[in-house]
């Protein structure tokens, strides 16, 4: 059971890192949302 839990945590961290890299590169959902809000003003 401990090994299963460890794998699950590793997968979550891996996915979070990928999302973080995409966001920091400026192509993520948050970056797009900020750009959209700026274009409204």
Secondary structure, DSSP 8 states (H G I E B T S, - for coil): -HHHHHHHHHHHHHHHHHHHHHHHTT-SHHHHHHHHHHHH-
